[in-house]
Amino acid sequence: MSRIDAGPPNYREMLPPIILQNYGKWQYHELPQPGVLKHVSENGSELYSVRVGSPRLVSIDFIREICDLADTYCDGYLRFTSRNNIEFLVGDPVKVAPLLQALEAKGLPVGGTGNALSNIVHTQGWVHCHTPATDASGIVKSVMDDLFEHFGHMDLPAKLKIAMACCLNMCGAVHCSDIAILGVHRTPPRVNDEIIQKGTEIPTLVGACPTGAIRPNPKTKSVVVNEERCMYCGNCYTMSPGMQILDEKNDGVAILVGGKVSNARTAPSFSRLVIPFMPNNPPRWPEVTEAVHHIVDVWMKYARRGERVGEWIERIGWEKFFGLTGLPFSDKLIDDFIFSKETFRTTAAFKY
């Protein structure tokens, strides 16, 4: 049968031979050192995953460089994780140490495993996106520089996953990360009647609003926005450049905490808002960087071994969290201290 372009290729075609031979037979894994995972199968075969942090946006030269390393030390096999880490899949234990030396010589950081900070997943921001409330690459660079010591050392109470999304449409994982940085718009879109009249399909524009805040305006042959219903998401700008959502003075950054995807120990949970707004202050975003660092420091000081940020907060309560961190609590944050657990309840298992 001829090969057709109907979706991605079968993932098994991309697996290293050692994984194919031991598929479903892996017995355990361990962490010989930060950034190195050792997987052992039932028959004693060993696979080493060497995890390396990488930027979200990379050049062709960088890709060629890491592919050359993969060709040299692991028969060309590597993969990117969902948080933008590179994992070199090494089937020969003898090649692990030379690979680590080569990575160090090139300045590529190894870490992000165990009780450490993983690479920060983020969206496009000002580099490419058309509706960002803030930058992504700049903030992530600033925060990662500040917390970088926790990437290569497993010195945290538990694993720490930070995410960054440049608007609340959340192309990133801010809804389910230990600490999430979110760009927020605070003003409704400004309607440009002339642009909408000339080149906008109004029914599509109206249908794009998730809250029904946009309605046709027959008098102007354009649209009108019900500002009380607007959630400042920017979906309308995607449909028409006549719905400008960007606002230099009022756009900024919010911080959420306590989310996770893992079903270990406790059910998955959504992140909750704890800092509703901080200003955009490029190029290093000192307010955002300081806030994230402070939350991490308090978590490290008071959490028990193995407690993710959300699990720690669940144990001590939201009142204690805001007290320990010194963050002001307002009506802009989680719904209330008593019922937040029930309204944000979720699980990885299906319920009928």
C-alpha positions as CSV (number, residue, x, y, z in Angstrom):
1,M,0.0,0.0,0.0
2,S,1.3,3.4,-0.9
3,R,2.2,5.8,1.9
4,I,-0.1,8.8,2.3
5,D,0.0,11.9,4.4
6,A,-2.7,11.1,6.9
7,G,-1.4,12.2,10.3
8,P,1.9,11.5,12.1
9,P,4.0,8.4,11.4
10,N,3.7,5.5,13.8
11,Y,5.8,6.3,16.9
12,R,7.3,2.9,16.9
13,E,9.2,3.7,13.8
14,M,11.1,6.3,15.7
15,L,12.0,4.3,18.8
16,P,15.6,3.1,19.5
17,P,16.1,-0.7,19.0
18,I,16.7,-1.2,22.7
19,I,13.2,0.3,23.5
20,L,11.5,-1.8,20.9
21,Q,13.1,-4.9,22.2
22,N,12.1,-4.2,25.8
23,Y,8.7,-2.4,25.1
24,G,6.5,-3.1,28.1
25,K,9.3,-4.9,29.9
26,W,10.9,-2.1,31.8
27,Q,11.3,-3.1,35.5
28,Y,12.4,0.0,37.2
29,H,14.3,3.3,36.8
30,E,16.7,5.2,39.0
31,L,18.6,8.5,39.0
32,P,22.4,8.0,39.0
33,Q,22.9,11.7,39.0
34,P,21.0,14.9,38.2
35,G,19.9,14.9,34.5
36,V,20.5,11.2,34.0
37,L,17.7,8.6,34.1
38,K,18.7,4.9,34.1
39,H,16.0,2.5,32.9
40,V,16.5,-1.2,33.5
41,S,14.4,-3.9,31.8
42,E,13.4,-7.4,33.0
43,N,16.3,-9.0,31.0
44,G,18.9,-6.5,32.4
45,S,19.1,-4.2,29.4
46,E,19.9,-0.6,30.3
47,L,18.8,2.7,28.7
48,Y,20.1,6.0,29.8
49,S,18.2,9.2,29.2
50,V,20.4,12.3,29.5
51,R,18.3,15.3,29.9
52,V,19.5,18.7,28.6
53,G,17.8,22.1,28.9
54,S,17.2,24.0,25.7
55,P,15.6,27.3,24.6
56,R,12.0,27.2,23.4
57,L,13.1,28.9,20.1
58,V,16.2,27.3,18.5
59,S,18.2,27.8,15.4
60,I,19.0,25.3,12.6
61,D,22.6,25.4,13.7
62,F,21.6,24.4,17.2
63,I,19.5,21.5,15.9
64,R,22.4,20.3,13.8
65,E,24.7,20.5,16.8
66,I,22.6,18.3,19.0
67,C,21.9,15.9,16.2
68,D,25.7,15.5,15.7
69,L,26.0,14.7,19.4
70,A,23.2,12.1,19.1
71,D,24.9,10.5,16.1
72,T,28.2,10.3,18.0
73,Y,27.0,9.0,21.3
74,C,23.5,7.4,20.9
75,D,23.2,6.1,17.4
76,G,21.2,9.3,16.4
77,Y,18.4,8.8,18.9
78,L,17.1,11.8,20.9
79,R,13.8,13.3,21.7
80,F,12.2,16.5,22.9
81,T,10.1,16.4,26.0
82,S,6.8,18.3,26.4
83,R,8.7,20.9,28.4
84,N,11.3,21.6,25.8
85,N,14.1,19.4,27.3
86,I,16.3,17.4,25.0
87,E,16.8,13.7,26.0
88,F,19.7,11.8,24.5
89,L,18.7,8.1,24.5
90,V,22.0,6.2,25.2
91,G,21.9,2.4,24.9
92,D,25.6,1.9,25.7
93,P,26.6,2.8,29.4
94,V,30.2,3.4,28.3
95,K,29.1,6.4,26.2
96,V,27.2,8.2,29.0
97,A,30.3,9.9,30.6
98,P,31.8,11.0,27.2
99,L,28.4,12.5,26.3
100,L,28.2,14.4,29.5
101,Q,31.7,15.8,28.9
102,A,30.8,16.8,25.4
103,L,27.6,18.6,26.7
104,E,29.6,20.4,29.3
105,A,32.2,21.5,26.8
106,K,29.4,23.0,24.6
107,G,27.8,24.7,27.5
108,L,24.6,22.7,27.4
109,P,23.1,22.2,30.9
110,V,22.2,18.8,32.1
111,G,19.5,18.5,34.8
112,G,15.8,18.8,35.3
113,T,15.2,15.3,36.7
114,G,14.0,14.2,40.1
115,N,13.5,16.9,42.7
116,A,14.7,19.7,40.4
117,L,13.4,22.5,38.3
118,S,12.4,21.2,34.8
119,N,12.8,23.4,31.8
120,I,10.2,26.2,31.6
121,V,7.7,25.5,28.9
122,H,6.4,28.7,27.2
123,T,4.5,30.2,24.3
124,Q,5.6,32.6,21.5
125,G,5.1,36.0,23.1
126,W,6.2,39.1,21.3
127,V,8.5,37.0,19.0
128,H,5.6,35.7,16.9
129,C,2.1,35.8,18.5
130,H,-0.4,38.4,17.5
131,T,-2.3,38.7,20.8
132,P,0.3,38.5,23.6
133,A,-0.2,40.5,26.7
134,T,3.5,40.1,27.5
135,D,6.7,38.5,26.2
136,A,7.4,34.9,26.8
137,S,11.1,34.3,25.9
138,G,12.2,37.3,27.9
139,I,10.4,36.4,31.1
140,V,11.4,32.8,30.9
141,K,15.0,33.7,30.3
142,S,15.0,36.0,33.4
143,V,13.2,33.5,35.7
144,M,15.4,30.6,34.5
145,D,18.6,32.6,35.1
146,D,17.4,33.4,38.6
147,L,16.4,29.8,39.4
148,F,19.1,28.0,37.3
149,E,20.8,26.5,40.4
150,H,17.8,24.3,40.9
151,F,18.0,22.8,37.4
152,G,21.2,20.9,37.9
153,H,20.7,20.0,41.5
154,M,18.0,17.9,43.0
155,D,17.7,20.1,46.1
156,L,14.0,20.9,46.0
157,P,11.3,19.2,48.1
158,A,9.8,17.7,44.9
159,K,9.9,18.3,41.2
160,L,9.1,21.9,40.2
161,K,7.4,22.7,36.9
162,I,7.0,26.3,35.8
163,A,5.0,27.4,32.7
164,M,4.6,30.7,30.8
165,A,1.7,31.7,28.6
166,C,1.6,35.1,27.0
167,C,-2.2,35.4,27.2
168,L,-5.1,33.5,28.8
169,N,-5.7,31.4,25.7
170,M,-2.9,29.4,27.3
171,C,-0.9,27.7,24.5
172,G,1.4,26.7,27.4
173,A,0.7,24.6,30.4
174,V,-0.2,27.4,32.9
175,H,-3.4,25.7,33.9
176,C,-1.6,22.7,35.4
177,S,1.9,23.8,36.6
178,D,3.4,24.2,40.0
179,I,4.0,27.9,39.2
180,A,2.5,29.6,36.2
181,I,3.2,33.0,34.7
182,L,0.4,34.3,32.6
183,G,0.1,37.4,30.4
184,V,-3.2,39.2,31.0
185,H,-5.1,41.9,29.1
186,R,-7.2,44.2,31.3
187,T,-9.0,46.3,28.7
188,P,-11.6,45.2,26.1
189,P,-10.8,45.3,22.4
190,R,-11.0,48.7,20.6
191,V,-13.3,48.5,17.7
192,N,-12.1,50.0,14.4
193,D,-15.3,50.3,12.3
194,E,-13.5,51.1,9.1
195,I,-11.3,48.0,9.2
196,I,-14.3,45.7,10.1
197,Q,-16.5,47.2,7.3
198,K,-13.8,46.6,4.7
199,G,-12.7,43.1,5.4
200,T,-14.3,41.2,8.3
201,E,-16.8,38.4,8.2
202,I,-19.0,39.6,11.0
203,P,-20.8,36.3,11.8
204,T,-17.4,34.6,12.3
205,L,-16.2,37.5,14.4
206,V,-19.3,37.3,16.6
207,G,-19.1,33.5,16.9
208,A,-15.4,33.7,18.0
209,C,-16.3,35.3,21.3
210,P,-16.5,32.7,24.1
211,T,-18.7,34.9,26.3
212,G,-21.0,36.4,23.7
213,A,-19.7,39.9,24.3
214,I,-19.6,40.9,20.7
215,R,-22.8,41.7,18.8
216,P,-23.5,43.1,15.3
217,N,-24.1,46.9,15.0
218,P,-26.4,47.4,12.0
219,K,-26.1,51.2,12.3
220,T,-22.3,51.2,11.6
221,K,-22.2,47.9,9.7
222,S,-19.7,46.8,12.3
223,V,-19.9,45.4,15.8
224,V,-20.2,46.5,19.4
225,V,-18.6,45.1,22.5
226,N,-20.4,44.5,25.8
227,E,-17.5,45.3,28.1
228,E,-19.1,43.7,31.2
229,R,-19.0,40.3,29.5
230,C,-15.6,40.6,27.8
231,M,-12.9,38.3,29.3
232,Y,-10.1,40.1,27.4
233,C,-9.0,36.9,25.6
234,G,-8.2,38.4,22.2
235,N,-10.0,35.7,20.2
236,C,-11.7,38.5,18.3
237,Y,-8.5,40.0,17.1
238,T,-7.6,36.6,15.5
239,M,-10.8,37.0,13.4
240,S,-10.3,40.7,12.6
241,P,-7.4,43.3,13.0
242,G,-10.2,45.8,13.6
243,M,-10.5,44.4,17.2
244,Q,-7.2,45.6,18.7
245,I,-6.7,44.1,22.1
246,L,-3.1,45.1,22.9
247,D,-2.7,47.8,25.5
248,E,0.8,49.0,26.3
249,K,-0.2,50.6,29.7
250,N,-2.7,48.0,31.0
251,D,-1.3,44.7,29.8
252,G,0.8,42.8,32.3
253,V,1.5,39.5,34.1
254,A,-0.3,37.3,36.6
255,I,1.0,34.5,38.8
256,L,-0.8,31.2,39.4
257,V,0.3,28.3,41.6
258,G,-0.6,24.8,42.7
259,G,-1.4,22.9,39.4
260,K,-0.1,19.6,38.3
261,V,-0.7,16.9,35.7
262,S,0.6,14.0,37.7
263,N,-1.8,11.6,39.3
264,A,0.8,10.5,41.9
265,R,-0.2,10.7,45.5
266,T,-3.0,13.2,44.8
267,A,-5.3,13.9,41.8
268,P,-4.3,16.4,39.1
269,S,-5.2,19.9,39.9
270,F,-5.6,23.3,38.3
271,S,-3.4,26.3,39.1
272,R,-5.0,29.0,41.1
273,L,-4.4,32.8,40.8
274,V,-2.4,34.3,43.6
275,I,-1.0,37.5,42.1
276,P,-3.5,39.2,39.7
277,F,-1.3,41.7,38.1
278,M,2.3,42.9,37.7
279,P,3.5,45.4,35.1
280,N,5.4,44.6,32.0
281,N,8.9,45.7,32.8
282,P,11.3,44.4,30.1
283,P,14.0,43.4,29.5
284,R,14.4,41.5,32.8
285,W,10.9,41.7,34.4
286,P,12.3,42.1,38.0
287,E,8.9,42.1,39.7
288,V,7.9,38.8,38.1
289,T,11.3,37.2,38.7
290,E,11.3,38.3,42.3
291,A,7.8,37.0,42.9
292,V,8.5,33.6,41.5
293,H,11.7,33.3,43.4
294,H,10.0,34.2,46.7
295,I,7.3,31.6,46.2
296,V,9.9,28.9,45.5
297,D,11.9,30.0,48.6
298,V,8.8,29.7,50.9
299,W,7.9,26.4,49.4
300,M,11.4,25.1,50.0
301,K,11.4,26.2,53.6
302,Y,8.1,24.8,54.7
303,A,7.2,21.9,52.4
304,R,7.8,18.2,53.3
305,R,9.9,15.9,51.3
306,G,8.0,14.9,48.1
307,E,5.4,17.6,48.3
308,R,4.6,19.5,45.1
309,V,3.6,23.1,45.5
310,G,-0.1,22.4,45.3
311,E,0.1,19.5,47.7
312,W,1.9,21.6,50.2
313,I,-0.8,24.3,49.9
314,E,-3.5,21.7,50.2
315,R,-2.0,20.5,53.5
316,I,-1.5,23.9,55.1
317,G,-4.5,25.7,53.6
318,W,-4.7,28.8,51.5
319,E,-4.9,31.1,54.5
320,K,-1.5,29.8,55.7
321,F,-0.1,30.1,52.2
322,F,-1.0,33.7,51.8
323,G,0.3,34.4,55.3
324,L,3.7,32.7,54.8
325,T,4.3,34.3,51.4
326,G,3.0,37.7,52.5
327,L,0.9,38.0,49.3
328,P,-2.2,40.1,49.6
329,F,-5.5,38.2,49.2
330,S,-8.4,39.9,47.3
331,D,-11.6,39.1,45.5
332,K,-9.6,38.8,42.3
333,L,-8.1,35.4,43.4
334,I,-9.5,31.9,44.0
335,D,-13.2,31.9,44.7
336,D,-12.8,31.5,48.4
337,F,-10.8,29.6,51.0
338,I,-13.6,27.1,51.9
339,F,-15.0,25.9,48.6
340,S,-12.0,26.1,46.2
341,K,-11.1,22.5,46.7
342,E,-14.6,21.4,45.6
343,T,-14.9,23.7,42.6
344,F,-11.4,22.9,41.3
345,R,-11.8,19.1,41.9
346,T,-10.4,17.0,39.0
347,T,-9.0,13.6,38.3
348,A,-7.2,11.6,35.6
349,A,-9.8,8.9,35.9
350,F,-13.1,8.9,34.0
351,K,-16.3,9.3,36.1
352,Y,-19.8,8.7,34.9
